[in-house]
Amino acid sequence: EQFTIVESAHTVPQRVVTNDELATFMDTSDDWIYPRTGIHQRHIVDNENTSDLATSVANKLLLKSGITAEQLDFIIVGTMSPDNLTPSVAQQVQGNIGAVNAFAWDLSAACSGFVYTISMASALLATKYQRGLVIGAEVLSKLVDWEDRSTAVLFGDGASGVLLEKTPEQVGLLAESLKTYGAQSEFLTAGHQRNSNHFTGELSSADPYFHMNGREVYNFATRQVPAVLSEALEKADLTADDIDVYLLHQANARIIASIAKRFGQPIEKFPINVVNYGNTSAASIGILLDELRQEGVVHAGQKVALAGFGGGLTAGALIIQL
Ligand SMILES: O=C(O)C1CCN(c2ccc(-c3cc(CO)ccc3Cl)cn2)CC1
């Protein structure tokens, strides 16, 4: 489909929490965290919720592009940490910015949320719509058990997004490979809702926290990310060498390095900023994309590959002509 990324933006909470600060109240250390994850710090909300971060990104996209909220046809937000079951984050953003002509909904695909959402937006732009916002927004700090050092050190809060617009130019989504492995869903869970009613009493208790089988998810990622990248490249009739930059979900620096190695591509093509943000799930690829666009490292004319992977379990790759 033909769309152009008119603008990108990202917003992270002001508070920075370093590994050393975590070590003041948790039995962990920078010496344990950094070598295993590549993370030195993460941003954690004070009083903002997911919809506030997403609204900030939406406002930045409108400001930077000169597009008005009324000109938007749709808003999709990828998130696994919404403020509410309803209204969705996207619907809160729509109201906050006054995008009266946009229909809005959230897409829940954990760390594949950004790539699944761009794919859905691309399909809308290929039919009858002209312009929309794709946002990835997470406040994972509300889902973390801050006494479980195996997960608390991995995650961060943040939001990012792109303004996509239909275009006659031969640019946009060249190919995709979106996969779901529901049979392995129990390896990464969060936010279980209490299930009970007048007639049955409690059927299941609430369990807000993240639970992750790190080894299984790690192995899943190192196997399935190369698979979805290869399938998308094949569909686009391209080789791994044709891709200028690989923008992978920033879950863990070692995982990215092992994927680059398996893929036989230089690590320089796999930028990593997990060091500053931790794992921000659906927001991570958009934060990286915006930083690299602002630095001019990512620009028009390039072929980029985006790949998300994680809860669901899900994995997804997009090949985009900028
Ligand atoms: O080396 C160690 O001891 C541990 C080994 C386990 N690790 C992991 C494992 C899985 C993830 C992860 C998480 C998500 C959730 O968004 C998505 C995708 C991934 Cl690949 C992140 N870190 C941390 C270091």
The ligand as a Gaussian input file, in Angstrom:
#p B3LYP/6-31G(d) Opt

LIG

0 1
 O       19.744000     -12.717000      31.082000
 C       18.830000     -12.867000      31.925000
 O       18.969000     -13.378000      33.045000
 C       17.438000     -12.389000      31.524000
 C       16.866000     -13.366000      30.512000
 C       15.461000     -12.956000      30.149000
 N       15.403000     -11.574000      29.681000
 C       14.397000     -11.197000      28.840000
 C       13.573000     -12.132000      28.250000
 C       12.554000     -11.695000      27.405000
 C       12.390000     -10.352000      27.180000
 C       11.294000      -9.863000      26.349000
 C       10.240000      -9.200000      26.965000
 C        9.167000      -8.747000      26.224000
 C        8.030000      -8.100000      26.909000
 O        7.751000      -6.895000      26.309000
 C        9.140000      -8.885000      24.837000
 C       10.199000      -9.534000      24.201000
 C       11.278000     -10.026000      24.958000
 Cl      12.560000     -10.841000      24.157000
 C       13.257000      -9.457000      27.781000
 N       14.246000      -9.885000      28.587000
 C       16.086000     -10.553000      30.490000
 C       17.489000     -10.986000      30.893000

